[in-house]
Amino acid sequence: QPGILAVLTARELAADGIGGLASQVDLKRPDGKAAPSTARPLLADAIVRHLGEPVVLIVAASLAEGLDAAALVEVDYVPLPAVTTCREALSPGATPVWQEASDNIAFHWRHGDRDAVGRAIAGAAHVVRLDYGTSRVAASPLEPRATLACPLDDGSMLVYSSTQNPFQLRDALAQHFGDAPDRVRVVAGEVGGAFGMKAGLFREDALVFWAARRLRKPVRWIADRSEAFLADDQARDVSFSASLALDGNGTFLALDVRYHVNLGAYVSGRSLGPITNIGGIAGVYRTPAIAAEVYGIFTHTLPTAP
C-alpha cells in the first residue's frame, strides 16, 4: 500500500528480543502457589485474550494511509469459549484464561483479625449484611492517550506522552528496552486528568518507542475515542459481601468484607487498587475489628486498574 513504512507483528518483536509487559505480583493463590506471571504481549500471537488486544502495528506516512492498510489485514481467528464475569469464571468447568490458574483465581489476599470479627458478629445485638457490586467503568478522559517517540542523533530517545507520571514512564521504558534511564527523556505537557488510568506503561507506548527506534524515524500514535474504549485499562468491576456488627445503641463493633475483583485477562501491580486502598472501607467510623479478603479473578476482558 502507498505510504506504508512498516507492518509489524509478534514475529518482529520476537526477532528483536522484545518481550511482553511484566505483570508478576507478590501474592499467593488459594493453593499457596505464587500468583501466575501473566506478561501482557505487546502484540498478540497465538491467542487473543480480550476484545481490543492488538495484533498488528502499521506505521504509515499518514493516518489515512495507515487506516487503508489496516483494512487489508486478515487475521485467522478460531473462536474459543470465553468468560467475562467473575460468576462465569468461577463456575465449574469454566474456561481458564491462563492454564497456570485453571480455576481462574489469580490471588487470594487476607488481612485483619478474623477471630475478633467472628466473635463480635456472633455476640452482636444487630448484624447487617449486604451483597453488592460496583460496575465496570471506562475512564474516557477528554484527552485520549497519545505518544510521540523520536530517536535522537546520539541514540537516545525523546518521548512526548499524555502520561500522568513521566518519571515512571521513563523508567519503565528504559527497563523494558534495556536502556539507562538517562538515555530516555519523557516530556508530559499540559495533561488533563485521568484518575489514575494514564499512569504506568501501556502497550502502545512501548510499541511506538520500539517502532521509532527500529525505523530511526519519529513515530506517533493518538487513540481515537473508539480505540481508547478498547485499549485503555478499565476499572472497578468488584462484587462484595459485607457484614457489619453493631451493639444495641448502633455503635460499630466489627466489619467483615469479602471482594471478588474482575482483573480482566492480565494481572499487574496496577490491578491491586482494591487491596492498596482497603483502608477506605472503614470510612470515618471507629470500628474496633475489621477483616477483609480479596479474590482476584481472571476473565477474558480488558485489565482493570486505577
C-alpha positions in Angstrom: 0.0 0.0 0.0 1.2 3.6 -0.6 2.8 5.4 2.3 3.4 2.3 4.4 6.7 2.2 6.3 6.3 -1.0 8.3 3.9 -3.8 9.1 5.0 -5.3 12.4 3.7 -8.3 14.3 4.7 -10.5 17.2 7.2 -12.2 14.9 9.2 -9.0 14.5 9.0 -8.4 18.3 10.4 -11.8 18.9 13.2 -11.3 16.4 14.2 -8.1 18.2 14.0 -9.8 21.6 11.2 -7.6 22.9 9.0 -9.4 25.4 5.7 -8.6 27.0 5.0 -6.1 29.8 5.9 -7.7 33.1 3.0 -8.4 35.4 4.2 -10.5 38.4 2.6 -9.6 41.7 3.9 -10.7 45.1 0.7 -12.5 46.2 -0.4 -16.1 46.6 -3.2 -18.2 45.2 -5.5 -20.2 47.5 -3.3 -23.3 46.9 -0.3 -21.4 48.3 1.4 -21.1 44.9 2.5 -17.7 43.7 0.1 -15.7 41.5 0.9 -16.5 37.9 3.1 -14.2 35.8 0.8 -13.0 33.0 3.1 -10.9 30.9 1.0 -8.7 28.6 2.3 -9.2 25.0 2.8 -6.0 23.1 1.2 -7.7 20.1 -0.8 -10.9 20.5 0.5 -14.0 18.8 -1.0 -17.4 19.3 -4.0 -16.3 21.4 -6.1 -13.1 21.9 -7.4 -12.9 25.5 -9.7 -9.9 25.3 -11.5 -7.8 22.8 -9.3 -5.0 21.5 -6.0 -6.8 22.1 -3.6 -5.5 19.4 -2.2 -8.0 16.8 -0.6 -5.8 14.2 1.3 -2.4 14.2 1.2 -0.4 11.0 3.4 2.6 10.6 2.3 4.9 7.8 3.2 8.3 6.4 -0.4 9.5 7.2 -3.3 8.3 9.3 -5.5 7.8 6.2 -2.9 5.6 4.5 -2.5 3.6 7.7 -6.2 3.0 8.0 -6.4 1.9 4.4 -3.7 -0.6 5.0 -5.2 -1.8 8.3 -8.4 -2.6 6.4 -6.4 -5.1 4.3 -5.1 -7.1 7.3 -6.5 -10.6 7.5 -6.4 -12.5 10.8 -7.5 -16.1 11.0 -9.3 -16.2 14.4 -10.6 -19.5 15.8 -13.3 -18.7 18.3 -12.8 -20.1 21.8 -15.1 -20.2 24.9 -14.8 -17.1 27.0 -15.7 -15.9 30.5 -16.4 -12.2 31.1 -17.7 -12.1 34.7 -16.4 -13.4 38.0 -19.5 -15.6 38.3 -18.8 -17.2 34.9 -15.1 -17.5 35.6 -15.7 -19.4 38.9 -18.3 -21.7 37.5 -17.4 -25.4 37.4 -15.8 -26.3 34.1 -15.3 -22.7 33.2 -12.6 -22.0 30.5 -9.4 -20.9 32.1 -7.9 -17.7 30.9 -4.5 -19.0 32.0 -3.6 -22.7 32.4 -1.5 -21.7 35.4 -4.7 -20.8 37.2 -7.2 -23.4 36.0 -9.8 -22.1 38.5 -9.3 -18.5 37.2 -8.3 -17.3 40.7 -5.1 -15.2 40.3 -4.6 -14.5 44.0 -6.3 -14.6 47.4 -5.3 -11.9 49.9 -6.4 -11.7 53.6 -5.9 -9.2 56.3 -7.3 -8.2 59.7 -8.3 -10.0 62.9 -10.8 -12.6 61.7 -11.2 -14.3 65.0 -12.1 -11.0 66.7 -14.5 -10.1 64.0 -16.2 -13.5 64.2 -16.7 -13.2 68.0 -18.1 -9.7 67.6 -20.6 -10.8 64.9 -21.6 -13.8 66.9 -22.3 -11.7 70.0 -23.7 -8.6 68.4 -27.2 -7.2 69.0 -27.5 -6.4 65.3 -25.8 -7.7 62.2 -26.4 -6.0 58.8 -25.4 -8.0 55.7 -25.1 -6.7 52.2 -24.2 -8.3 48.9 -23.5 -5.7 46.2 -21.3 -4.9 43.2 -19.7 -1.9 41.5 -19.9 -2.0 37.8 -17.0 -1.9 35.3 -16.2 1.6 34.1 -14.0 3.2 31.5 -12.2 6.4 32.3 -12.9 8.1 28.9 -10.8 11.2 29.5 -11.4 14.3 27.4 -7.8 14.0 26.1 -7.1 10.4 24.8 -3.8 8.8 25.3 -1.1 9.8 22.9 2.6 9.1 22.4 5.3 10.5 20.1 8.7 8.9 20.1 11.7 10.5 18.5 15.1 8.9 18.0 17.9 11.4 18.6 21.3 11.5 16.8 23.2 10.2 19.9 21.0 7.1 20.0 18.9 8.2 23.0 15.1 8.6 22.8 12.8 11.6 23.3 9.2 10.7 24.1 6.2 13.0 24.4 3.3 11.4 26.1 -0.1 12.3 27.7 1.1 10.4 30.8 0.3 11.3 34.4 3.7 10.2 35.6 6.6 11.0 33.2 9.3 9.7 35.5 7.5 6.3 36.0 7.1 6.0 32.2 10.7 6.9 31.6 12.0 4.3 34.0 9.6 1.6 32.6 10.6 2.2 29.0 14.3 2.2 29.9 13.9 -1.0 31.8 11.8 -2.8 29.2 14.2 -1.9 26.3 17.4 -2.3 28.2 18.4 1.4 28.3 19.8 3.5 31.0 17.1 6.0 32.4 19.2 8.9 31.3 19.0 7.7 27.7 15.2 8.1 27.7 13.6 11.5 28.2 9.8 11.7 28.6 8.0 15.0 28.3 4.5 15.4 29.6 2.9 18.7 28.6 -0.4 20.1 29.9 -2.0 16.7 30.5 -5.7 16.5 31.6 -6.9 14.3 34.4 -7.4 10.6 34.1 -7.9 9.4 37.7 -5.0 7.0 37.5 -5.7 5.5 34.1 -2.8 7.3 32.4 -0.2 6.1 35.0 2.2 3.3 34.0 3.5 1.8 30.8 0.9 0.8 28.2 1.4 -1.4 25.2 1.0 1.5 22.8 3.8 3.5 24.5 6.2 0.6 24.2 5.2 -0.2 20.6 5.6 3.4 19.4 9.0 3.6 21.2 10.1 0.3 19.6 8.9 1.3 16.1 10.6 4.7 16.2 13.9 3.1 17.3 13.6 0.3 14.8 12.8 2.7 11.8 15.1 5.5 13.1 12.1 7.9 12.5 9.7 9.7 14.7 6.5 7.7 15.2 3.3 9.0 16.9 0.1 7.4 18.0 -3.1 9.1 19.2 -6.0 7.0 20.3 -9.4 7.9 18.8 -12.4 7.6 21.1 -13.4 4.1 19.9 -9.9 2.8 20.2 -9.5 4.2 23.7 -12.6 2.3 24.8 -10.9 -0.9 23.7 -7.3 -0.1 24.6 -7.4 1.9 27.9 -7.4 -0.1 31.2 -10.8 -0.1 32.7 -11.7 -0.1 36.4 -13.7 -1.4 39.4 -15.9 -4.4 38.4 -16.0 -5.7 42.0 -18.6 -7.8 43.8 -18.5 -8.0 47.5 -20.2 -9.3 50.6 -20.1 -7.3 53.8 -21.3 -8.0 57.4 -21.4 -5.2 60.0 -21.9 -5.9 63.7 -23.5 -3.3 66.0 -24.4 -3.1 69.6 -27.8 -2.2 70.9 -27.1 1.6 70.5 -26.0 1.2 66.9 -22.3 1.6 67.6 -20.0 -0.3 65.2 -18.3 -3.4 66.7 -16.8 -5.2 63.7 -16.8 -5.3 59.9 -16.2 -8.3 57.7 -15.7 -7.8 53.9 -15.0 -10.2 51.0 -14.3 -8.9 47.5 -14.2 -10.7 44.1 -12.3 -8.4 41.7 -12.6 -8.9 38.0 -9.0 -8.4 37.0 -9.5 -8.9 33.3 -7.1 -11.0 31.3 -3.8 -9.8 32.9 -2.7 -9.1 36.5 -0.2 -6.5 37.4 0.6 -4.0 40.2 -2.0 -1.8 38.7 -4.6 -4.4 39.5 -4.2 -4.1 43.2 -6.2 -0.9 44.0 -8.9 -2.9 45.9 -6.0 -4.1 48.2 -3.9 -1.0 48.5 -7.0 1.2 49.2 -8.5 -1.3 51.5 -8.4 1.1 54.4 -11.2 3.1 52.7 -13.7 0.5 53.9 -13.5 1.9 57.4 -14.5 5.4 56.2 -14.6 7.8 59.1 -16.0 5.3 61.5 -14.3 3.9 64.6 -14.5 0.1 64.1 -12.7 -2.0 66.7 -12.2 -5.0 64.5 -12.1 -5.4 60.7 -11.3 -8.4 58.5 -11.1 -8.4 54.7 -10.2 -10.8 52.0 -9.8 -10.2 48.3 -10.0 -12.7 45.4 -8.5 -11.6 42.1 -10.3 -13.3 39.2 -9.2 -13.7 35.6 -11.7 -13.1 32.8 -11.4 -12.5 29.0 -11.9 -8.8 29.4 -9.7 -5.7 29.4 -7.5 -5.5 32.5 -8.7 -3.3 35.4 -6.6 -0.7 37.1 -7.0 2.7 38.8 
